[in-house]
Each structure stands twice: as C-alpha cells, then as structure tokens.
C-alpha cells in the first residue's frame, strides 16, 4: 500500500481544498441532531480535513439536519447544513452526532431513513448518545456498541439484547459507534488507517498533536484514580460494583482492609465527602442517568440503585439535583 504520508511534502500547496463529493474518494454524510456536541463534530471532521493535505483528494463531508435548516448545538451555536436527512442517498456513509436528549425530536420518519440505508447495505455510525437513535431504529443488531460512558447504564437497560463495549469506539464493515468528544479523533484515525494505511493515520495524528490510542474504560479509570491511596481506589471500585444493592460502609472497609475512621479521613481529604456521602452521590448519579436516558420509571430507578424506600430516594435525589425524579423522567426519551 502506498505511503501517502511521504508521497507528498507537507503542507500541500493548496493547504488543503474543501472538496465536493464529486472530487473526493469518500464522502461522509453527518446528521446533526439538535443539542449535538460541537466538540464531537470537530474531532470527527478535523482528521479528515488534515488527511487531504497529504496529496490526495480523500474526504468530503455533507452536514444534514432533519429539515435542511441550521441546527443549534449544545453550546448554543447554530451550524448551517448542506441538506436534509431524507435526501441522503441509499449508499451513503452516514454518521449521527447527538448529545443531550438524543431522541427528543427524532420521529419515525428519521428512523425510517436509517432503516432504508441499512436495507441497502449502507454504512451507519453514531457518536456520543447517537447509538440510542440507531438502536431504536433497529440497525445495531449483532454489533458491539460504544457510546458515552455516562449513558451506558441507561442504554443497557433499554437495549439488553445489544452488546455494550468498554472501548472508546467500535468499528466493523458497516457500523461504527463511539463515545464522542475526543474519541472521534481516534475513530477517524482508525478509519484512515484501515482505508489508506497506518502511516497516513500517524501523520494526521501528529498534525493534530494527538497520540493515537484506543483506551479502554479500565485504563480511563486508572487515569482518574491516579494519585489516590490504594484503599480509596479499592473502595470506589467496590462502590461502583454495588450500586444496585448498597453495602454498609463497615462492610466496604472490611473488604478493602481499612478502618472506618481512616477511610473517612482519606475520603474527606481527597473528595471533601465521607465514604457514605460519596457512595450516595454515585448511586444518585446513576439513577439520574437511568431516568434521563431511558424509559425507566421512578420506582425502577430507585430499586436499580439500592433504595428500598421511595420517599428516601426522592428526598435525596431532590437535594442533589434540585428537582424530583419524576421531573427528570418527564424529559427522558419520548
């Protein structure tokens, strides 16, 4: 395979052209769902733009919306688009980009478009929370699914038949899903490497000042826990593994080999909270994700996060999020 990274000097004299679909070897259609993540969009497109600087007209892209009008991102910025979703051709490569409230404005009409592309063997992808949209359309069967870590509990509950990946992104011949944000860079570098070789992907990564990596959830957790005492890390891991059936703090102390007084001192020093307060917050955060991201009822969310009394759950939830569980659930997917 030709080494495109060295075939032409960098930068290319026209530095680089913004290509039309007729000029490029590949065209990516991107459906922007209202309140999409601007960071995710940019991280996905910039590797493709930079790849064009190495001597070949490789990539073009077209932005789509439901109605062909501009779309407002989660940061309030409106992005113009090139056309509506319905006009996407049958053989398109379509990437869906969403973030907050991914299905709030998606209707049966948009899901029908996704099914049409899938029926014609089209390539489909989704970033951040977009796998919810793809799964609801029934086009992810048999695929490993990667999505934003915060949405994983709700996704598993809503689609137990689908396999959720611990990776930043997953890709096969016709489907590609990812966690969003900077994971979009890794996803596109992987695509460049598959289609044109690792030399070009590495060169693009260097131009973006980005080291190619595929970090698993376990590795991300290690980075997040860096510098914490071992007993604190173990305690957090025990808590994360037991959100559905809350353990007494003395039992957690026994499991990690730390006295309750010493563990409390360490938690206060590092988090400003006692182990009990931290554990409660973790359970409530998961309950919020379930209520906001799925059709989970309030009683189900309470039971799934270890609350035996609904009044206790509602009171603690309101104290943390300044709204009731039912208010969060009302804004969930339609």
N, C-alpha and C positions, 0 to 999 in steps of 0.2 A: 504494500500500500504506500502511496506517495506521501512523503513527509511534508505536509502543507506548511508547517511552522517554519521550514527552512527554504521552501521553494521560492519565496519572495522576500525581499527585505522589508523590515517593519520600520516605520509605518508605510502602508500603501500610499501612493501619491495622491489618490482621491480621498483618502482618510476618513471614513470609507463611504461608499454610496449607501443611501437608503433605498433599498431595492423594491421594485414592484414584484408581485407574484410571477409575472412573465419573465423577469430577469433572473430570479433565484432558483437554485436547485430544489429548495424546500420552502414551503410556506406554512406557517403556524397561525391558525385562527385562534384568537383568545377571547373568550366570553367573559366579560366583566360583570359580575353580579353586584347590585347596589351594596355599598358599605364594604367593598373589597379592600384588601390590603395593598396600599401603594408600594410598600417595601417588597412585597411578594412579586408584584408585577415587574418592578425594575430589576430585581435579582434574576428573574426569569429571562428578560429580554436582553440585558446587557451582555451576557456571554455570546448570544447570537450576533449582536452588533459587532462586538470585537472580533469574532471569528471571521467576519467579512473583510477584515483589514489584512488578512494574510494571503491575498492574491486570488481569491475565488469569490464568485457571487453565490454564496452558500444559502443564506437565510433571508426570508422576508416574513413579515407578520401583518395580520389584519386584526384590529380590535373590533369586537362585536358587543352589542347590547341587546336586550330583549326587543326593543322597539327602534333601534337605529339612532337613538338620541344619546347625548352625553350621559355619563354615569358618575355619580358622586362617590368618592372613596371614603373610607372610614376616617380619614383626616380632614374631610370637608372639601377636598379639591375635586373639581369636575374634570373628567377626561373625555375628550371627543373620541368618537369611534368611526370606523370605516363602513359599517353596515349593521343590519340586524341579524339576529341568530337564525331566523328562518331561511335566510339566503345562503347559509353555509352549504357548500356542495357535498354530495354524498361521500366523496373520497377524501374529505378534509381531515387534517390533523387538528383536533380541537382541544384546547386546554381551557378548563374552567377555573376562574380565580374568584374566591369569595373569602369572607372573614366573618364578621358579626352577622347574626341572624341569616344564615345562608339560604334558608328556604322560605323566608318571609314573603317574597314576591315572585317565587318560582311557581308556575302553574303547570297544568297537564300539557299545555301547548309546548312549553320548553322541554319538558321531559320526553315528549313525542319526538322532538328533533334529535335528542340524544339516542333514542331507540332507533331512529331512522339511520343515523350514522353507524351505529353498532351493527344493524342488519346488513349494511353494505360493506362490512369489514373495515370501517373507518377506525382511525386511531383516536383514542379519547384519554384525556388526562384531567387531573384535578389537584389543586394546591390549597393548603390550609384547611378550611372546612368544606371545600368543594366535594370531597368524597361522599358527604351526606346527599348531595344532589344527584351524583352519579348512582349511588346505591338505591335511592328512592326510584330512579328511572329503571333499575334492574339491569344495569350494564356492567356490574362489577362481579358477577357470579364467577367463582373459580379463581379469582385474583387475590393476591396478597395486597392489603391496603395500608398505606401510610398516610397519616394526617397529623394535624397539630396535636401535641401531647395533651393539651387541656381538654380536647374534645373526645379523647379515646374512651373514657368510661361511658359517655352517652352513646357513642357510636356502637360500642359492643352491646349495649343494652338494646338498642334499636335494631341492629342487624347481627344477631348472634350467629347466623349462618356464614358470615364472612370472616376471613382470617385477617386480623389486625397485626401489622408488622411493627416491630420495635425500631425499625430503621428510619432514617431521615427521608428516604424516598424508596419507592419500589417501581421497577420497570420491566415490562416484557414486550412482546412484539406489537401488541395493540393497546395496552393500557399503561398509564404512568400516573402515580399518585405520590404526593409528598407533603411534608409538614408545613410548607410555606416559609415566609421570611427568607433568610439566607440559604435555607436548604434548596431554594430554587436555583441558586448558582451551581450547587453540586449536581442537581438533576440535569441541568442543561450541559454541564461539562461532561457528564456521563453520556448524554446523547451525542455530543460532538465526538467523544472518544469512540463510541460504537460505530458511528457512520463514517468518520474520517480519520480515526486513529488517535492514540494517546498523546502523540507529540503535539498535535494541534490543541488538544484539550489542555495540556500542561502549559502551552504557550499562552493560551487565553487566560488561564488561571493566573499566570504571572502578571499579565497586563492588568488584571483586576485586583492585584495584590491579595490573592486568595489562594490558600493552600488546599488542594483537592483532598477531600476526606469524606468518608462515609461513617459518621459517628453514630453508634447505637445508643439507645436510651440508657443502657448501663454506663457507657462512657460519659454521657452528659451528666449523669447523676454523680459520677466520681468528680467531675469538674465542679459541680455545685457544692459538693461536700468537702472540697479541698480545704485543708487548714483546720477542720473541726476535729475535736477529740474523738477517738475511736468509739468510745461508749455513746457519744451523741449520735454519730453516724449509724451505729447499730440500732439505737433507739428509734431514730427516724425510719429506718428500714422496717423495723417491726411494726411501727405505727402505720406505714404505708400499706403493709401486707395485711393489716387487720382493721380496715376502715369499716367493713360491714358488720363486724362483731367486736366492739370496742373492748380492749383489755384493760384491767385495772393497772394503774401506774406501778404499784408494787410488783405486779407480775412482769411488767416490762423491765423493771430494774433487775429482777431475778434472772431474766433471760439474757441480759447484757452484762451481768456481773458487776453492777454498780449500785451503791447505796442510794436510797431515795433522796437523801439530803444532798449528796454530792451531785447527783444528776440534776436536781433542781437548780443548784448553784451554777452548773455549766450551761443549762438552757437559758437562765436569766442573763448570764454573761454574754452569750452569743446571739440570743434572739429577743431578749427583753421580756420573755414569757416563761411561765413554768411549763414543765412537760405536759401537764393536764391541759393548759390553755392552748399550747401548740397542737396537741392531738385533736382537741375540739375544733380548732380552726381548719385543720386538714380535712376532717370529716364534713364540716360545713361547706368547704370549698368544693368538695366532690359532689355534695348534694346540689349545689348551685349549678354545676356543670350538667348534671343529670336533668335538672328542671329546665335549664335554658336550651339544651341541645337535643332533647328527645321528647317523646310523648309521655314521659314518666309522670305519674300522679304524685301529689304531695306525700301521701301515706307511703307509697312505694319508695320515694326518695329517702324518707325518714328511716324506713326499715333497712334500706340498702346501705345506710351509713351508721348503723348501730344505735339508733334512737328507739327506745321502747315506748316512750310517751310522746304523743304528737304535740302536746302543749309545750313540753320542754324543748322539742325540736323547733317549733315555731318561734318561741321566745328567743332562743339562742341565734336562730337564723336572722331574725329582725335586728337583733343587737349588732350582728356582724355586717349585714348588707343594707340596713336601713329600709327594708321592705319585707313583706311577708313572702313565704314560699309560694303561695298561690299567685302573687303578683309576678314573680319570676316565671312561673309556669305559663301564665297567660301570654307572655311574649315569646314562648317557645315556638317550634315549627308548627305550621298550620296543617 
